[in-house]
Amino acid sequence: MKRTLFYFLGVFSGIVSLMGQSHPGYWQQEVDYTMEVDMDVNTYQYTGTQKLVYTNNSPDVLNRVFYHLYYNAFQPGSEMDIRLQSIKDPDGRMMEDGKSRIASLSESEMGYLHAISLKQDGKTVSFNEEGTILVVDLATPIQPGGKTTLDMEFRGQVPLQIRRSGRNSKEGVALSMSQWYPKLSEYDVEGWHPNPYIAREFHGVWGNFDVKLTIDKNYTVGGSGYLQNPQEIGHGYEAPGTEVKTKGKTLTWHFVAPNVHDFMWAADPEYVHDVVEMEDGPTLHFFYKNDPEIQENWKNLQPKTEETMRFFSDNIGKYPYEQYSVVQGGDGGMEYAMSTLITGKRQFSSLVGVMVHEMAHSWFQHVLATNESKYEWMDEGFTSFISSLCMNKIMGQNKDNPFEGSYKSYYALVNSGLELPQTTHADRYATNFAYGVAAYSKGSIFLSQLGYVIGQDKLLETVKKYFEDFKFKHPVPNDIKRTAEKVSGMQLDWYLTDWTQTTNTIDYAIKSVESSGNSTKVVLERIGLMPMPLDILVVGKDGANETYYVPLQIMRGEKDNPYPQFKRTIAKDWAWAYPTYELVLDRSLDSIEAIALDPSQLMADIDKQNNVFQVAE
């Protein structure tokens, strides 16, 4: 009987598939960067100028602005260093022999980013550096609807590669330049967000970048933006047959990145640069070390990258830029505007996996730009969700439930007792473990389980509408909830509240089953605090199988039949406050082989042992 029951569970799991407009009065700030930077590849120090045009689209008068100076985190005694030393389970990439790698950095190895001078519309302004934040008192307040120009001279030093950004990575990449420039903090309806760089996530202002980078002519550069002077640069950017003549010891690379909220670049003298022109999509650029051990994998990665780009464009929305770059660098994988940094010495499946995940962030973060510090589950979780579906297809995994790993991780977190609500700020989690599962796994389940609640077809429609309505904006949790409500016609505030703002769990049980003449009475029990609608599978001894659907009353609606090949009976609604519910099956108990809750396995029920009733032989 177990084989038969789990066969049916597998059939139902196999059905799992991938399947708003802004608020009135919504506003967001705008910033345009023009930067010229000189990089010394011998000292790893650089100097730069930045002209920043800031548009205040808010209804507020701004007397201050804040910049992020991320590289200051890579200094002994910084907040990032102290947090690394004090957290229970520190990031292994940042540790060596059980000690913080930041703590041992010498003066020439550490990172820094300092403003040398700063003027507002030609007037000198006062500023104060506080760790990774620059606090600026403006000479003239910025009025609602007004613009101001901030001119800065700055200097920096690239730290040893420790986290995301840095020099001389373990794989030999010279420069992974993310979070490298003075970046204006975001101001929105909640106010300023000058979060110190302690561990994790980011939030940026939408705008345009115009960057000129002068560097040793032997270095190949790749990352965000469109190169404006390929005929002067070469390095695989020039048109076929073009003769490139360089003079002097350096080259100046000119990049433009329109309508983005970050800018990354990487450089190495041994980069191989491959270009793939997609017929129905953007130009793909690949930058990786000239290392025989990895070249085959990086060549094979290129058609998988094309498949991935098509999958996401088809199932979320069209990729809005004309270029995407996959760059070897960093210390794992991290997404940036129009590009990603990934480590390259991996098994092929791992290389594809990290590329898929980071490219998915081009939608869930670099087009749908949530505040990652506050809503990290919206970018990491939604990215994990769509990545699982993509990997299942392009790698031929053929999993009945592509999200199985996310559910297992979530159950482990619940059992650990370390869970905190997803409303917890990304830097405030007591453990990296709790953060990782809440952001990636529980965030992914938000969508996969939403498909269980409203139907897989409605989930697909929700994801596409969410992208279309909120692209190039800063969506918040209510936006995905309201989008799903508009698509499904259901009320879903209970779902957003319980899943993201509490640690309430889902636990339903088949409490009892008894014969009642030609009928069977099933008593269901809600043990956990979080409510859910229920799909119930009844396996008949004669092969006549059917499902019952118990809607949740506060949903004020019903999903379509997810299993049209089987007869479905819609029972009366279950009001949450009642701990038990009586379901009467219109068939005798002796005709039933088994009864199971949630045959799709998409409801995150923390105790599945009480979800199945099997009739004794």
C-alpha positions as CSV (number, residue, x, y, z in Angstrom):
1,M,0.0,0.0,0.0
2,K,2.9,2.4,0.7
3,R,4.1,2.0,-2.8
4,T,0.6,2.8,-4.1
5,L,0.1,5.8,-1.9
6,F,3.5,7.4,-2.6
7,Y,2.9,6.7,-6.3
8,F,-0.1,8.9,-6.1
9,L,1.8,11.5,-4.1
10,G,4.5,11.4,-6.9
11,V,1.9,11.9,-9.6
12,F,0.4,14.9,-7.8
13,S,3.8,16.4,-7.1
14,G,4.6,16.0,-10.8
15,I,1.8,18.3,-11.6
16,V,3.8,21.1,-10.0
17,S,5.0,23.6,-12.6
18,L,5.9,27.2,-13.1
19,M,3.1,28.3,-13.6
20,G,0.8,46.3,-10.1
21,Q,0.9,49.1,-10.8
22,S,2.6,51.5,-8.4
23,H,0.6,53.0,-5.6
24,P,-1.1,56.4,-6.3
25,G,1.4,59.0,-5.1
26,Y,4.4,56.6,-5.4
27,W,7.7,58.4,-5.9
28,Q,11.3,57.4,-6.0
29,Q,14.6,59.3,-6.1
30,E,16.9,59.6,-9.1
31,V,20.6,59.9,-9.3
32,D,23.0,60.2,-12.2
33,Y,26.7,59.4,-11.7
34,T,29.6,60.6,-13.9
35,M,32.9,59.1,-12.6
36,E,36.5,59.1,-13.8
37,V,38.8,56.7,-12.0
38,D,42.5,55.9,-12.2
39,M,43.5,52.4,-10.9
40,D,47.1,51.6,-10.0
41,V,47.3,47.8,-10.4
42,N,50.6,47.7,-8.4
43,T,49.4,49.3,-5.2
44,Y,45.7,48.5,-5.7
45,Q,44.9,52.1,-4.9
46,Y,42.7,54.3,-7.0
47,T,41.6,57.9,-7.2
48,G,38.5,59.3,-8.7
49,T,36.1,62.1,-9.3
50,Q,32.4,61.8,-9.1
51,K,29.7,64.2,-10.4
52,L,26.4,63.2,-9.0
53,V,23.2,64.9,-10.1
54,Y,20.5,64.1,-7.5
55,T,16.8,64.6,-8.2
56,N,14.5,64.9,-5.1
57,N,11.2,63.5,-6.2
58,S,10.0,63.2,-2.6
59,P,7.6,65.7,-1.0
60,D,10.2,66.4,1.6
61,V,13.0,69.1,2.0
62,L,16.3,67.3,2.4
63,N,19.0,69.0,4.6
64,R,21.3,66.0,4.6
65,V,22.4,63.2,2.4
66,F,24.3,60.0,3.1
67,Y,26.8,58.0,1.1
68,H,27.9,54.4,1.5
69,L,31.7,53.8,1.7
70,Y,31.7,50.0,1.6
71,Y,35.4,49.4,1.5
72,N,35.8,50.8,5.0
73,A,34.3,47.6,6.3
74,F,37.5,45.7,5.4
75,Q,39.6,47.1,8.2
76,P,40.5,45.6,11.6
77,G,38.0,46.7,14.2
78,S,35.3,47.6,11.7
79,E,31.6,46.7,12.5
80,M,31.9,43.9,9.9
81,D,35.0,42.6,11.6
82,I,33.5,42.7,15.1
83,R,30.3,41.1,13.9
84,L,32.3,38.3,12.3
85,Q,34.1,37.7,15.5
86,S,30.9,37.7,17.7
87,I,28.3,35.8,15.6
88,K,27.8,32.2,16.6
89,D,28.3,30.8,13.0
90,P,30.6,33.1,11.1
91,D,30.9,32.9,7.3
92,G,33.7,30.4,6.6
93,R,34.9,32.4,3.6
94,M,35.8,35.3,6.0
95,M,37.6,33.1,8.5
96,E,41.0,31.4,8.7
97,D,42.2,29.1,11.4
98,G,39.1,30.1,13.4
99,K,39.9,33.8,13.3
100,S,38.5,36.8,11.3
101,R,40.5,37.4,8.2
102,I,39.6,41.1,8.4
103,A,41.3,41.3,11.8
104,S,44.6,40.3,10.4
105,L,44.7,42.7,7.5
106,S,47.8,44.9,7.3
107,E,47.7,48.5,6.3
108,S,48.5,47.6,2.7
109,E,46.0,44.8,2.6
110,M,42.9,46.4,4.1
111,G,40.3,48.3,2.2
112,Y,39.3,51.9,2.5
113,L,37.2,54.5,0.6
114,H,37.5,58.2,1.6
115,A,36.0,61.4,0.3
116,I,38.8,64.0,-0.2
117,S,36.5,67.0,-1.1
118,L,32.8,67.5,-1.6
119,K,30.9,70.5,-3.1
120,Q,27.2,71.1,-3.6
121,D,26.5,73.2,-6.7
122,G,30.0,74.7,-6.3
123,K,29.8,75.3,-2.6
124,T,32.0,73.4,-0.1
125,V,30.0,71.2,2.3
126,S,30.9,69.7,5.6
127,F,30.9,65.9,5.9
128,N,31.9,63.3,8.5
129,E,33.0,59.7,7.9
130,E,31.4,57.3,10.3
131,G,32.6,53.8,9.4
132,T,31.0,52.8,6.1
133,I,28.7,55.8,6.1
134,L,29.5,59.4,5.0
135,V,27.2,61.9,6.7
136,V,26.9,65.1,4.6
137,D,25.3,68.4,5.8
138,L,24.2,70.2,2.7
139,A,25.0,73.8,2.0
140,T,21.5,74.3,0.5
141,P,18.5,72.2,1.3
142,I,17.1,70.2,-1.7
143,Q,13.5,71.3,-2.2
144,P,10.8,68.8,-3.3
145,G,11.1,68.4,-7.1
146,G,14.5,70.1,-7.0
147,K,17.9,68.9,-8.3
148,T,21.4,69.4,-6.9
149,T,24.9,68.5,-8.1
150,L,27.4,67.0,-5.8
151,D,31.1,66.9,-6.9
152,M,33.4,64.7,-5.0
153,E,37.1,63.7,-5.1
154,F,37.7,60.3,-3.5
155,R,40.4,57.8,-3.1
156,G,40.3,54.1,-2.2
157,Q,42.3,50.9,-1.7
158,V,41.1,47.5,-2.8
159,P,41.2,45.0,0.1
160,L,42.3,41.4,-0.2
161,Q,39.4,39.3,-1.5
162,I,37.4,38.5,1.6
163,R,33.8,39.1,0.8
164,R,32.3,39.8,-2.6
165,S,34.8,42.5,-3.5
166,G,38.5,42.6,-3.4
167,R,41.9,41.8,-5.0
168,N,43.8,38.6,-5.7
169,S,41.0,36.0,-5.1
170,K,41.8,32.4,-4.3
171,E,41.2,31.7,-8.0
172,G,43.8,34.3,-9.0
173,V,41.4,37.1,-10.3
174,A,43.2,40.4,-9.8
175,L,40.3,42.8,-9.2
176,S,36.6,42.1,-8.3
177,M,35.3,45.7,-8.0
178,S,31.9,45.7,-6.4
179,Q,30.8,48.2,-3.8
180,W,33.8,50.2,-4.8
181,Y,32.6,53.8,-5.3
182,P,30.9,56.4,-3.0
183,K,27.2,55.3,-3.4
184,L,24.4,57.6,-2.4
185,S,22.0,56.1,0.2
186,E,18.4,55.6,-0.8
187,Y,15.7,57.9,0.6
188,D,12.1,56.7,0.2
189,V,8.7,57.0,2.0
190,E,10.3,55.4,5.1
191,G,13.2,58.0,5.1
192,W,16.9,57.5,4.7
193,H,18.5,54.0,4.6
194,P,22.2,54.6,5.6
195,N,22.8,51.1,6.9
196,P,26.4,50.3,7.8
197,Y,28.0,47.5,5.8
198,I,28.1,44.7,8.3
199,A,27.4,41.5,6.4
200,R,24.9,41.3,3.7
201,E,22.5,43.2,1.6
202,F,22.1,46.5,-0.4
203,H,19.6,49.1,-1.5
204,G,20.3,51.7,-4.2
205,V,18.9,54.7,-6.0
206,W,17.8,54.2,-9.6
207,G,19.7,56.3,-12.2
208,N,22.3,56.3,-14.9
209,F,26.1,55.7,-14.7
210,D,28.8,57.1,-17.0
211,V,32.1,55.7,-15.9
212,K,35.6,56.2,-17.3
213,L,38.2,53.8,-15.9
214,T,41.9,54.1,-16.6
215,I,43.9,51.0,-15.9
216,D,47.0,49.1,-17.1
217,K,46.5,48.3,-20.8
218,N,47.1,44.5,-20.3
219,Y,44.0,44.2,-18.1
220,T,40.7,43.1,-19.7
221,V,37.6,44.7,-18.0
222,G,34.1,43.4,-17.8
223,G,31.0,44.0,-15.8
224,S,28.1,46.5,-15.8
225,G,27.3,48.8,-18.7
226,Y,27.9,49.2,-22.4
227,L,31.5,49.9,-23.6
228,Q,31.5,53.2,-25.5
229,N,35.0,53.0,-27.1
230,P,35.6,49.4,-28.2
231,Q,37.7,50.6,-31.2
232,E,40.2,52.2,-28.7
233,I,40.2,49.2,-26.3
234,G,40.3,45.9,-28.1
235,H,40.3,43.0,-25.7
236,G,37.6,41.2,-27.6
237,Y,35.2,44.2,-27.7
238,E,36.2,45.5,-31.1
239,A,34.3,44.6,-34.3
240,P,35.9,41.7,-36.3
241,G,38.7,42.9,-38.6
242,T,39.2,46.1,-36.6
243,E,42.8,47.1,-36.0
244,V,43.3,48.4,-32.5
245,K,46.3,50.5,-31.8
246,T,47.0,51.4,-28.2
247,K,49.5,54.0,-27.0
248,G,51.1,54.3,-23.6
249,K,50.9,52.0,-20.6
250,T,47.2,52.5,-19.8
251,L,43.8,52.4,-21.5
252,T,40.7,54.3,-20.5
253,W,37.5,52.2,-20.7
254,H,34.3,54.2,-21.0
255,F,31.1,52.5,-19.9
256,V,27.5,53.7,-19.8
257,A,24.8,51.9,-17.7
258,P,21.3,53.3,-18.1
259,N,18.5,52.9,-15.5
260,V,20.4,50.8,-13.0
261,H,21.1,51.1,-9.2
262,D,24.6,49.8,-9.0
263,F,27.8,49.4,-11.1
264,M,30.4,46.6,-10.9
265,W,33.5,45.9,-12.9
266,A,36.3,43.2,-12.7
267,A,39.7,43.2,-14.3
268,D,42.5,40.7,-14.9
269,P,45.4,40.4,-17.4
270,E,44.6,36.8,-18.1
271,Y,40.9,37.0,-18.8
272,V,39.5,35.1,-21.8
273,H,36.7,37.2,-23.3
274,D,34.0,35.3,-25.2
275,V,30.9,36.9,-26.8
276,V,27.7,35.2,-27.7
277,E,25.1,37.0,-29.8
278,M,21.6,35.7,-28.9
279,E,19.2,35.8,-31.9
280,D,16.3,36.7,-29.7
281,G,17.9,38.3,-26.7
282,P,20.9,40.3,-25.4
283,T,24.5,39.9,-26.1
284,L,26.2,37.7,-23.6
285,H,29.8,38.3,-22.5
286,F,31.9,35.8,-20.6
287,F,35.1,36.6,-18.7
288,Y,37.2,33.9,-17.2
289,K,40.8,33.0,-16.4
290,N,43.0,31.5,-19.1
291,D,43.2,28.3,-17.1
292,P,43.0,24.9,-18.9
293,E,41.2,23.3,-15.9
294,I,38.1,25.5,-16.3
295,Q,38.0,26.4,-20.0
296,E,35.8,23.4,-21.0
297,N,33.2,24.2,-18.3
298,W,33.2,27.8,-19.2
299,K,32.6,27.1,-22.9
300,N,29.8,24.7,-22.1
301,L,28.3,27.3,-19.7
302,Q,27.6,29.6,-22.6
303,P,24.6,27.7,-24.2
304,K,23.2,27.1,-20.8
305,T,23.3,30.8,-20.2
306,E,21.3,31.3,-23.3
307,E,18.7,28.8,-22.2
308,T,18.5,30.5,-18.8
309,M,18.0,33.9,-20.3
310,R,15.2,32.6,-22.4
311,F,13.6,30.8,-19.5
312,F,13.5,33.8,-17.2
313,S,12.4,36.1,-20.0
314,D,9.5,33.8,-20.9
315,N,8.4,33.1,-17.3
316,I,9.0,36.5,-15.6
317,G,9.3,39.1,-18.3
318,K,11.6,40.2,-21.0
319,Y,15.2,41.1,-19.9
320,P,15.2,44.8,-20.4
321,Y,18.9,45.4,-21.2
322,E,20.9,44.6,-24.4
323,Q,23.8,43.0,-22.6
324,Y,24.6,40.5,-19.8
325,S,28.1,39.6,-18.5
326,V,29.1,36.5,-16.5
327,V,32.5,37.3,-14.9
328,Q,34.8,35.0,-12.9
329,G,35.6,36.8,-9.6
330,G,34.5,37.4,-6.1
331,D,34.2,34.6,-3.5
332,G,31.0,32.7,-4.5
333,G,28.3,34.4,-6.5
334,M,26.8,37.9,-6.3
335,E,24.5,39.8,-8.6
336,Y,25.1,43.2,-10.1
337,A,23.5,45.4,-12.7
338,M,23.7,43.7,-16.1
339,S,26.2,41.2,-14.8
340,T,27.4,38.8,-12.1
341,L,30.6,37.8,-10.3
342,I,30.9,34.1,-9.8
343,T,33.8,31.8,-8.8
344,G,34.8,29.6,-11.7
345,K,36.6,26.5,-10.4
346,R,33.5,24.4,-9.9
347,Q,31.9,21.2,-11.2
348,F,29.8,21.9,-14.2
349,S,26.5,21.5,-12.5
350,S,27.6,23.9,-9.8
351,L,28.9,26.4,-12.3
352,V,25.5,26.4,-14.1
353,G,23.7,26.5,-10.7
354,V,25.5,29.7,-9.5
355,M,25.1,31.3,-12.9
356,V,21.3,30.6,-12.9
357,H,20.8,31.9,-9.4
358,E,22.8,35.1,-10.0
359,M,21.2,35.8,-13.4
360,A,17.7,35.4,-11.8
361,H,18.7,38.3,-9.6
362,S,18.7,40.4,-12.7
363,W,14.9,40.3,-12.4
364,F,14.4,39.9,-8.6
365,Q,16.6,42.7,-7.4
366,H,18.1,44.5,-10.4
367,V,14.8,45.2,-12.0
368,L,12.5,44.6,-9.1
369,A,14.7,46.5,-6.6
370,T,13.5,45.6,-3.2
371,N,15.2,46.9,-0.1
372,E,17.3,43.8,0.5
373,S,18.2,44.7,4.1
374,K,14.5,44.7,5.1
375,Y,13.0,42.3,2.6
376,E,15.8,40.0,1.7
377,W,13.4,37.1,1.3
378,M,11.8,38.9,-1.6
379,D,15.0,38.9,-3.7
380,E,16.8,35.8,-2.4
381,G,13.6,33.8,-2.0
382,F,12.0,34.6,-5.3
383,T,15.3,34.1,-7.0
384,S,15.7,30.7,-5.4
385,F,12.1,29.8,-6.5
386,I,12.6,30.7,-10.2
387,S,16.1,29.2,-10.2
388,S,14.9,25.8,-8.9
389,L,12.4,25.7,-11.8
390,C,15.0,26.8,-14.3
391,M,17.5,24.2,-13.2
392,N,14.9,21.5,-13.2
393,K,14.3,22.2,-16.9
394,I,17.7,23.1,-18.4
395,M,19.6,20.5,-16.5
396,G,17.0,17.8,-17.0
397,Q,16.7,17.1,-13.3
398,N,13.0,16.0,-13.7
399,K,12.3,16.4,-10.0
400,D,8.7,15.9,-8.9
401,N,9.0,18.8,-6.6
402,P,11.8,21.2,-7.6
403,F,11.5,23.0,-4.3
404,E,12.1,20.0,-2.1
405,G,15.4,21.3,-0.8
406,S,13.8,24.6,0.3
407,Y,11.2,22.8,2.3
408,K,13.8,20.5,4.0
409,S,15.8,23.6,5.0
410,Y,12.8,25.3,6.4
411,Y,11.8,22.3,8.5
412,A,15.3,22.1,9.8
413,L,15.1,25.8,10.9
414,V,11.8,25.3,12.6
415,N,13.2,22.3,14.5
416,S,16.3,24.2,15.5
417,G,14.4,26.8,17.5
418,L,16.5,29.6,15.9
419,E,13.8,30.9,13.6
420,L,13.0,34.7,13.6
421,P,10.3,36.4,11.5
422,Q,11.2,37.3,8.0
423,T,10.6,41.0,9.0
424,T,13.9,40.8,10.8
425,H,16.5,43.1,9.4
426,A,19.1,41.2,7.4
427,D,21.9,42.2,9.8
428,R,19.9,41.4,13.0
429,Y,19.7,37.6,12.7
430,A,21.3,35.8,15.6
431,T,22.8,33.3,13.3
432,N,23.8,33.1,9.6
433,F,21.9,29.8,9.5
434,A,18.6,31.4,10.4
435,Y,19.2,34.3,8.0
436,G,20.0,32.0,5.1
437,V,17.0,29.7,5.5
438,A,14.6,32.6,6.1
439,A,15.9,34.5,3.1
440,Y,16.5,31.8,0.6
441,S,14.3,28.8,1.6
442,K,11.4,30.3,3.4
443,G,11.4,33.1,0.8
444,S,11.2,30.5,-2.0
445,I,8.3,28.7,-0.3
446,F,6.4,32.0,-0.1
447,L,5.9,31.6,-3.9
448,S,5.7,27.8,-4.2
449,Q,3.1,27.7,-1.4
450,L,1.3,30.6,-2.9
451,G,0.8,28.5,-6.0
452,Y,-0.8,25.9,-3.8
453,V,-3.1,28.5,-2.3
454,I,-4.3,30.3,-5.5
455,G,-3.4,27.8,-8.2
456,Q,-0.3,27.3,-10.3
457,D,-1.8,29.2,-13.3
458,K,-2.6,32.1,-11.1
459,L,0.9,32.1,-9.6
460,L,2.4,32.3,-13.1
461,E,0.1,35.2,-13.9
462,T,1.0,36.9,-10.6
463,V,4.7,36.7,-11.2
464,K,4.4,38.2,-14.7
465,K,2.1,41.0,-13.5
466,Y,4.3,41.7,-10.5
467,F,7.3,42.2,-12.9
468,E,5.3,44.3,-15.3
469,D,3.8,46.6,-12.7
470,F,6.9,47.1,-10.5
471,K,9.9,46.9,-12.8
472,F,12.4,49.7,-12.2
473,K,10.8,50.4,-8.9
474,H,11.2,49.4,-5.2
475,P,8.4,47.0,-4.5
476,V,7.6,46.0,-0.9
477,P,5.9,42.8,0.5
478,N,2.4,44.3,0.1
479,D,2.9,44.7,-3.6
480,I,3.4,41.0,-4.3
481,K,0.4,40.2,-2.0
482,R,-1.9,42.8,-3.7
483,T,-0.8,41.5,-7.2
484,A,-1.8,38.0,-6.2
485,E,-5.1,39.2,-4.8
486,K,-5.9,41.0,-8.0
487,V,-5.0,38.0,-10.1
488,S,-6.8,35.4,-8.0
489,G,-9.7,37.4,-6.6
490,M,-8.8,36.1,-3.1
491,Q,-8.0,37.8,0.1
492,L,-4.4,37.0,1.1
493,D,-3.5,39.4,3.9
494,W,-3.5,36.4,6.3
495,Y,-0.9,34.6,4.2
496,L,1.5,37.6,4.0
497,T,1.0,38.2,7.8
498,D,1.5,34.7,9.1
499,W,4.3,33.6,6.8
500,T,6.5,36.7,6.8
501,Q,5.7,38.6,10.1
502,T,5.5,35.7,12.5
503,T,7.1,32.3,13.1
504,N,3.7,30.6,13.2
505,T,3.8,27.2,11.6
506,I,1.4,25.0,9.6
507,D,0.4,21.7,11.0
508,Y,-2.8,19.9,10.0
509,A,-3.7,16.4,10.9
510,I,-6.2,13.7,10.1
511,K,-7.5,13.3,13.7
512,S,-9.9,10.4,13.1
513,V,-11.7,8.5,10.4
514,E,-14.8,6.4,11.1
515,S,-17.5,4.7,9.1
516,S,-20.9,6.3,9.0
517,G,-23.1,4.0,7.0
518,N,-22.5,4.5,3.3
519,S,-20.4,7.5,4.2
520,T,-17.1,8.2,6.0
521,K,-16.6,10.9,8.5
522,V,-13.1,12.4,8.6
523,V,-12.2,14.8,11.5
524,L,-9.4,17.2,10.6
525,E,-7.4,19.1,13.1
526,R,-5.5,22.4,12.9
527,I,-2.5,22.1,15.3
528,G,-0.3,25.0,14.1
529,L,-1.3,28.6,14.3
530,M,-1.1,29.4,10.6
531,P,-4.2,28.6,8.6
532,M,-4.3,27.1,5.2
533,P,-6.9,25.7,2.7
534,L,-6.7,22.0,2.3
535,D,-6.5,19.6,-0.7
536,I,-7.4,16.1,0.3
537,L,-6.7,13.0,-1.8
538,V,-8.9,9.9,-1.3
539,V,-7.4,6.8,-2.8
540,G,-10.1,4.1,-3.6
541,K,-9.5,0.4,-3.5
542,D,-11.2,0.1,-6.9
543,G,-9.0,2.8,-8.5
544,A,-11.7,5.4,-8.3
545,N,-9.7,8.3,-6.8
546,E,-11.0,11.7,-6.0
547,T,-10.1,14.9,-4.2
548,Y,-11.9,17.1,-1.7
549,Y,-11.1,20.8,-1.3
550,V,-11.7,22.7,2.0
551,P,-11.4,26.4,1.4
552,L,-10.2,28.7,4.1
553,Q,-13.0,31.1,5.0
554,I,-10.8,34.2,5.3
555,M,-9.6,33.7,1.7
556,R,-13.1,34.6,0.5
557,G,-12.6,32.6,-2.6
558,E,-11.6,29.2,-4.1
559,K,-8.9,28.1,-6.4
560,D,-9.6,26.2,-9.6
561,N,-9.3,22.4,-9.5
562,P,-5.5,21.6,-9.7
563,Y,-6.3,18.0,-10.7
564,P,-8.9,18.1,-13.4
565,Q,-8.4,14.4,-14.2
566,F,-10.0,13.6,-10.9
567,K,-13.4,14.3,-9.5
568,R,-13.3,17.2,-7.0
569,T,-15.8,18.0,-4.3
570,I,-15.7,21.5,-2.7
571,A,-16.6,21.3,0.9
572,K,-17.8,24.1,3.1
573,D,-15.3,26.7,4.3
574,W,-13.2,26.2,7.4
575,A,-13.2,29.2,9.7
576,W,-9.7,29.6,11.2
577,A,-10.8,29.8,14.9
578,Y,-12.3,26.3,14.9
579,P,-9.5,23.8,15.8
580,T,-11.3,20.9,14.2
581,Y,-13.4,20.4,11.0
582,E,-15.7,17.5,10.1
583,L,-15.5,16.3,6.5
584,V,-18.0,13.7,5.2
585,L,-16.9,11.6,2.3
586,D,-19.7,10.3,0.1
587,R,-18.3,6.8,0.1
588,S,-18.0,3.9,2.5
589,L,-14.9,3.4,4.6
590,D,-14.4,-0.1,3.2
591,S,-14.0,1.3,-0.3
592,I,-11.1,3.5,0.7
593,E,-7.5,2.6,0.7
594,A,-5.9,5.8,2.0
595,I,-6.6,9.5,2.7
596,A,-3.8,12.1,2.4
597,L,-3.6,15.8,3.0
598,D,-1.9,18.0,0.4
599,P,-0.8,15.5,-2.2
600,S,1.2,18.2,-4.0
601,Q,3.6,18.5,-0.9
602,L,3.6,22.3,-1.5
603,M,2.0,23.1,1.8
604,A,4.8,23.6,4.4
605,D,3.2,21.3,7.0
606,I,5.9,20.8,9.7
607,D,4.6,17.3,10.6
608,K,3.6,15.2,7.7
609,Q,3.4,12.0,9.8
610,N,-0.2,12.9,10.7
611,N,-1.2,13.9,7.2
612,V,-1.9,10.3,6.0
613,F,-4.5,7.8,7.0
614,Q,-4.2,4.3,5.7
615,V,-7.0,1.7,6.0
616,A,-5.7,-1.4,7.8
617,E,-5.5,-4.5,5.6
